């Protein structure tokens, strides 16, 4: 049996005294690492190398970490852990809303970052579950999982990331049923997923921004306090 290679971590930070020692530390822990001083170098490495996870500094000259994080999520890139300063609370919130998986504040203990890397990698589905291919209709929307698109009766078309596509497929499989955060995480990420409420909350928030008329007052994907989330619409085959 061929042994699987260790995950490869991409560290993106313009501070050499952070990225190089961190790279050495992670290599000592058995990980492979790639280092990038800016977003441009990171994009090149992402094109050339199979990256398992990105450790990404928010504050960088040129294209900042939030912009790169947005691009990674839109293109179904690897999971992201943000490196932020203690004073960057707003940026941390924005990063999580964009789809970052976790964050660590500077200055940080490498052991804490290592623990968070392990936790995020454990949550990654392997292999990734395929979304169903049948088209569904709900509340004027038609979901086509095969093309990862949503079309509305008024002519609007929305493209979904693979994660949003799987999440919506789960909601349309269980309409009018309350799904707990733990259940949603299990269905989207597989049996080895660990409970991680914030990841599900962020995914639901991104999906709401694409399908709700007012994401701040959702009527399609509603929150059941203490329970989870529910697709509050009838679903029929398209």
C-alpha positions in Angstrom: 0.0 0.0 0.0 1.3 3.4 -1.0 1.8 5.7 2.1 0.0 9.0 1.8 2.2 12.1 1.9 1.9 14.4 4.8 -0.3 17.5 4.3 1.4 20.5 2.7 1.0 23.8 4.4 1.4 27.1 2.6 2.5 30.0 4.9 1.8 33.4 3.5 3.3 36.3 5.5 5.5 39.2 4.4 7.4 39.0 7.7 10.4 36.7 7.1 11.0 36.3 10.8 7.6 34.8 11.1 7.2 32.6 8.0 10.6 31.0 8.0 10.7 29.9 11.7 7.1 28.8 11.4 8.0 26.8 8.3 10.8 25.1 10.1 8.6 24.3 13.1 5.9 22.7 11.0 8.5 20.6 9.1 9.8 19.3 12.4 6.2 18.3 13.2 6.1 16.2 10.0 4.4 18.6 7.6 5.6 19.7 4.2 5.7 23.5 3.9 5.7 26.2 1.2 6.5 29.8 2.0 5.2 33.0 0.3 6.0 36.6 1.1 2.9 38.0 -0.7 -0.3 37.1 -2.4 1.3 36.9 -5.8 3.8 34.2 -4.7 1.0 32.4 -2.9 -1.1 32.2 -6.1 1.8 30.8 -8.0 2.4 28.1 -5.5 -1.3 27.3 -5.3 -1.2 26.8 -9.1 1.9 24.6 -9.0 1.5 22.6 -5.8 -1.2 20.7 -4.1 -1.7 22.7 -0.9 -3.7 21.2 2.0 -4.1 24.3 4.1 -3.1 28.0 4.0 -1.8 30.0 7.0 -2.5 33.5 5.9 -1.5 36.9 7.3 -4.2 39.5 6.9 -1.9 42.6 6.9 0.4 42.4 3.8 1.6 45.1 1.4 -0.2 45.0 -2.0 -3.0 42.5 -2.1 -3.9 41.8 1.5 -4.9 38.5 3.2 -8.6 39.2 3.1 -8.5 39.6 -0.7 -6.6 36.4 -1.1 -8.9 34.6 1.3 -12.0 35.8 -0.7 -10.3 34.4 -3.9 -9.5 31.1 -2.3 -13.1 30.6 -1.1 -14.6 31.6 -4.4 -12.3 29.1 -6.2 -12.8 26.2 -3.7 -9.3 26.5 -2.5 -7.8 24.8 0.6 -8.9 25.8 4.1 -7.5 29.0 5.5 -6.3 29.9 9.0 -5.8 33.7 9.4 -2.9 35.3 11.3 -4.2 38.6 12.8 -3.0 41.2 15.2 -4.7 41.6 18.5 -6.2 45.0 17.3 -7.7 43.5 14.0 -11.0 42.3 15.5 -13.0 43.7 12.6 -10.7 42.0 10.0 -11.1 38.7 11.9 -14.8 38.9 11.7 -14.7 39.8 8.0 -12.3 37.0 7.3 -14.6 34.4 9.0 -17.6 35.8 7.1 -15.6 35.4 3.9 -15.0 31.7 4.7 -11.8 31.4 6.6 -11.8 28.3 8.8 -10.1 29.7 11.9 -7.7 32.4 13.1 -4.8 32.9 15.5 -3.8 36.3 16.9 -0.2 37.5 16.9 2.0 37.0 18.8 1.0 33.3 18.9 2.4 30.1 20.3 3.4 27.8 17.5 1.9 24.9 19.4 -1.5 26.6 19.4 -1.3 27.1 15.7 -0.3 23.5 15.2 -3.4 22.4 17.2 -5.6 24.5 15.1 -4.1 23.2 11.9 -4.7 19.6 13.0 -8.3 20.5 13.9 -9.0 22.1 10.6 -7.4 19.3 8.6 -9.5 16.7 10.6 -12.6 18.4 9.4 -11.7 18.2 5.7 -13.7 15.5 3.9 -11.5 12.8 2.4 -12.7 12.0 -0.2 -15.1 14.9 -0.7 -18.7 13.8 -0.9 -20.3 14.4 -4.2 -23.4 16.5 -4.4 -26.6 14.9 -5.9 -27.2 15.7 -9.6 -31.0 16.1 -9.7 -32.4 19.6 -10.0 -34.7 20.9 -7.3 -37.1 23.8 -7.1 -37.9 25.9 -4.0 -39.4 29.4 -3.4 -38.8 30.4 -7.0 -35.3 29.1 -7.2 -34.0 26.1 -9.2 -30.9 24.4 -7.9 -28.7 22.5 -10.3 -26.0 20.7 -8.2 -24.3 19.4 -11.4 -23.4 22.9 -12.5 -23.3 24.4 -9.0 -25.8 27.1 -10.1 -29.1 28.6 -8.8 -31.6 30.2 -11.2 -34.5 32.3 -10.1 -37.8 32.7 -11.9 -37.0 36.4 -12.3 -33.9 35.7 -14.3 -31.3 35.9 -11.7 -28.4 33.4 -11.8 -26.2 32.6 -8.9 -23.0 30.6 -8.9 -22.2 28.4 -5.8 -18.9 27.2 -4.4 -18.6 23.5 -3.9 -19.2 23.9 -0.1 -22.3 26.1 -0.7 -23.5 23.6 -3.3 -23.3 20.6 -0.9 -24.9 22.6 1.9 -27.8 23.7 -0.2 -28.2 20.1 -1.5 -28.5 18.9 2.1 -31.2 21.6 2.9 -33.2 20.6 -0.2 -32.9 16.9 0.9 -34.4 17.8 4.2 -36.9 20.7 3.6 -38.9 21.9 6.6 -36.7 19.9 9.0 -34.5 21.4 11.6 -30.9 20.3 11.1 -28.5 20.9 14.1 -25.1 22.4 13.4 -23.5 19.1 14.3 -25.7 17.2 11.9 -25.0 19.7 9.1 -21.3 19.4 9.7 -21.5 15.6 9.7 -23.4 15.6 6.4 -21.2 18.1 4.6 -17.8 16.9 5.9 -18.3 13.2 6.6 -18.2 11.0 9.7 -14.8 12.2 10.9 -15.9 15.8 11.2 -15.6 17.5 14.6 -18.3 19.8 16.0 -17.4 23.3 14.8 -20.4 25.6 15.1 -18.7 28.7 13.6 -17.8 26.9 10.4 -21.5 26.0 9.8 -22.7 29.5 10.8 -20.3 31.1 8.3 -21.3 28.7 5.5 -25.0 29.4 6.1 -24.3 33.2 6.2 -22.6 33.1 2.8 -25.5 31.0 1.3 -28.1 33.4 2.7 -26.3 36.4 1.0 -26.9 34.6 -2.3 -30.5 33.5 -2.0 -32.2 35.8 0.6 -33.8 39.1 -0.4 -32.6 40.4 3.0 -29.9 38.2 4.5 -30.2 40.1 7.8 -33.9 38.9 8.1 -33.8 35.5 6.3 -37.0 33.7 5.4 -35.7 30.7 3.5 -32.9 29.4 5.6 -34.1 30.2 9.1 -32.4 29.9 12.4 -34.0 27.6 15.0 -32.6 28.9 18.3 -30.9 26.2 20.2 -31.6 23.8 17.4 -29.9 24.7 14.2 -31.1 25.7 10.7 -34.1 24.9 8.5 -35.0 25.4 4.8 -38.4 26.9 5.3 -39.8 26.1 1.9 -41.4 23.2 0.0 -39.0 21.4 -2.4 -40.1 19.8 -5.7 -38.2 18.1 -8.5 -37.4 20.5 -11.3 
